[in-house]
């Protein structure tokens, strides 16, 4: 099969022939029809993710068709349209049995701990637990654009942040996951303020439901600007970049008893930020939540919002490319000037 093989960090990503994946006894092989290009792939390409070992095939936001089924997989058949969360749980540990596969001690991470979906085919183990059937109304491109961004944002805003109708949501960083959080917040009936340094991203945030925007480049005290817009501060604030400065801005954006949700992955110098514990956490009594991915068991609720016309994940996709264009797409992520989501929909080119 053809795959985009990375043999050097920050080097060319060449489309080449690699062996087809074996079908797990408890899993399936999926013919990939579309795969999103995510900021996390950029981290892997940069060599910032310790799970990635070269040579490597990245890609974790896939949708496609089942083409082979193992003898111990009973819930799926050849021809099923499917997707999967990027975190694959073991399905049997106490965390998985409690519906929390994203904290499974035995998890596999598509495109990081193993080869991913920037390829014509991918194998998914423990498919009865991890695989998700794709509704006919959701296209492959829309599902790939949804990928880890919409699912991660859904869990962060709904399950972790407990966002409710009428509350103010502040979103710091309007990349894929931030824009997804804005769409979900709007679907829930929240009021939303979007924060970014990119006017194109802020324009898209407005289109997707933001009531107000703050350009952090010229705002001075971003936390104060958000508190002014929201009449005292956001009830829920999402940090979607993994950057120390935006983490601090997010905390300072909250009103008393507010909830911060950390979705952005902090790497390098951003892993250990200073925390104004007395001023914010203790005195304002805010709470901090971590959020990473979403288990297969919660996809139904997300698809229900889409089926009800409250959410259209396809609106996030602003560009489709061939597999051979992956390297250029990753290089473009060195800056934060783009807006929306890029999806590979031609895996044979």
C-alpha positions, -999 to 999 in steps of 0.1 A, spaced: 0 0 0 10 36 -3 19 56 28 35 89 38 67 76 55 87 99 78 123 89 80 137 121 95 122 146 119 114 178 101 125 161 69 106 152 37 76 130 41 77 107 10 48 87 -4 62 52 -8 51 16 -8 50 -2 26 36 -36 36 -2 -38 42 -11 -41 79 -21 -75 92 -57 -79 105 -58 -83 143 -78 -113 154 -100 -90 175 -99 -61 150 -103 -49 114 -84 -34 85 -99 -2 72 -94 13 37 -87 50 45 -108 74 25 -99 106 43 -75 117 71 -72 151 88 -39 169 92 -37 179 128 -15 201 150 -5 169 169 9 155 136 30 187 134 43 179 169 52 144 158 69 157 126 89 181 148 102 152 170 84 166 200 64 135 208 84 109 227 61 81 215 72 84 179 100 62 166 114 64 131 106 54 105 70 63 111 36 68 95 16 96 112 -21 103 109 -49 97 134 -80 115 121 -93 89 97 -125 77 81 -130 48 57 -144 13 50 -138 -20 67 -122 -44 42 -111 -72 65 -125 -85 99 -107 -107 124 -124 -139 137 -128 -124 172 -145 -92 160 -182 -96 161 -197 -61 158 -185 -51 123 -186 -64 88 -168 -58 55 -182 -26 39 -191 -8 71 -182 29 71 -162 37 102 -140 60 122 -123 56 156 -110 77 184 -72 83 182 -68 68 217 -75 31 216 -84 15 249 -78 -21 260 -115 -25 267 -111 -46 298 -94 -25 325 -114 -6 352 -110 27 334 -123 13 301 -152 -5 318 -161 28 334 -162 45 300 -129 63 304 -108 48 277 -87 80 273 -70 72 306 -65 35 300 -30 24 312 -27 1 282 -39 25 255 -25 27 220 -24 60 202 -30 59 165 -2 76 145 20 79 176 27 47 195 21 28 163 18 36 126 -12 57 116 -36 66 88 -15 87 64 -18 55 44 -42 36 22 -50 11 50 -49 10 88 -55 -19 113 -76 -12 144 -74 -37 173 -102 -45 197 -126 -31 172 -158 -41 191 -146 -16 218 -128 10 198 -144 13 163 -173 36 156 -199 32 128 -201 63 107 -237 76 100 -245 78 63 -252 115 66 -216 122 77 -191 121 48 -156 107 50 -141 142 47 -164 156 74 -156 127 97 -118 132 91 -122 170 97 -140 162 129 -112 138 138 -96 144 172 -105 181 172 -143 180 175 -143 149 197 -116 164 220 -135 197 221 -168 179 229 -153 160 258 -135 191 270 -165 214 269 -193 190 277 -179 162 298 -151 180 316 -161 217 316 -198 209 321 -207 239 299 -244 249 301 -267 271 280 -264 308 287 -229 305 302 -199 323 288 -172 302 271 -138 317 264 -117 298 237 -80 306 237 -66 295 203 -88 292 173 -71 264 155 -90 232 147 -99 222 183 -106 258 193 -130 263 164 -146 230 172 -152 241 208 -169 273 195 -192 252 173 -201 229 202 -205 259 226 -229 275 201 -249 243 197 -253 241 235 -266 277 237 -235 292 253 -222 327 248 -187 326 233 -156 349 232 -128 337 209 -92 347 215 -64 344 189 -37 365 172 -49 356 137 -77 378 122 -86 351 97 -91 326 125 -111 351 144 -133 358 113 -139 320 111 -147 319 148 -174 345 142 -189 325 114 -190 294 136 -208 311 165 -185 334 185 -204 363 200 -172 384 205 -135 381 196 -103 394 212 -71 397 192 -45 389 218 -18 407 198 -31 441 206 -53 434 236 -27 440 264 -42 422 294 -61 395 276 -77 382 308 -90 416 317 -103 421 281 -123 388 283 -136 396 318 -149 430 304 -165 414 274 -182 387 295 -193 410 324 -171 395 350 -153 365 333 -160 333 315 -177 304 333 -156 280 313 -123 287 295 -106 264 271 -69 266 264 -65 250 229 -28 256 221 -6 242 249 12 275 253 22 290 287 9 325 278 -25 313 267 -27 290 298 -22 321 319 -47 342 299 -72 314 302 -70 313 340 -72 351 342 -103 351 319 -124 332 344 -149 345 368 -151 333 404 -158 296 405 -149 293 368 -137 261 352 -105 260 331 -101 231 306 -67 223 294 -70 207 259 -38 221 242 -8 197 246 20 215 265 55 206 253 90 217 261 92 249 281 54 249 283 52 217 303 57 234 337 41 268 338 40 291 368 6 290 385 -8 320 404 -22 297 431 -32 322 457 -46 349 434 -67 326 411 -71 291 423 -74 298 460 -90 333 461 -113 330 430 -119 293 437 -115 282 401 -111 246 390 -86 231 365 -95 201 343 -73 182 319 -89 168 287 -74 145 261 -93 128 233 -127 111 237 -137 75 239 -158 56 213 -187 54 237 -193 92 234 -194 94 196 -232 87 196 -239 119 215 -218 139 191 -234 124 160 -268 130 176 -260 168 177 -251 166 140 -282 146 131 -303 171 149 -289 199 128 -272 216 158 -236 208 146 -220 205 111 -184 193 114 -179 196 77 -179 234 81 -144 232 97 -128 218 65 -113 246 45 -89 226 23 -85 191 9 -52 178 -5 -35 146 -18 -13 125 4 17 137 -16 10 173 -3 13 163 34 49 176 38 39 211 26 9 211 49 31 203 79 56 230 70 28 255 68 19 247 104 52 263 115 32 295 114 -2 301 129 -15 321 99 -39 294 85 -75 290 94 -97 259 94 -89 222 89 -70 205 61 -80 169 51 -63 144 28 -89 128 6 -67 113 -21 -47 86 -5 -34 71 -37 -16 103 -49 
